[in-house]
């Protein structure tokens, strides 16, 4: 049984849609397992090490404003300035915007070696 001409492209499009896979990043457990396998440690020990690194990074960034994980990334704080209230043109429409206070945000910058590897 042949499909009508109007439905044939739909079947092809559905087949293409189902075959597309999205890339997922490694989770904390996968990273801990990879480190454990590489160095012959237990996964739970590696997971605790990652927790300690995260806690240390948080405290150092808060205290000094900068934290470097050698060979991976640099975490740094940046002050976003306050915005004034008023009218702004957004997508061709004039919109009233509320004032927002200044706030400190954390930015992550990759190390040059990682930039070159991609």
HUGILIN-V342632 format. One line per field, one symbol per residue. ss: DSSP state (~ for helix, > for strand, _ for the rest). Layout:
BEGIN
ss = ???
END
This chain:
BEGIN
ss = ____~~~~~~~~~~~~~~~________~~~~~~~~~~~~___~~~~~~~~~~~~~~~~~~~~~~_>>>>___>>>>>>>>__>__>>>>>__>>>>>__>__>>>>>>>>_~~~~~~_
END
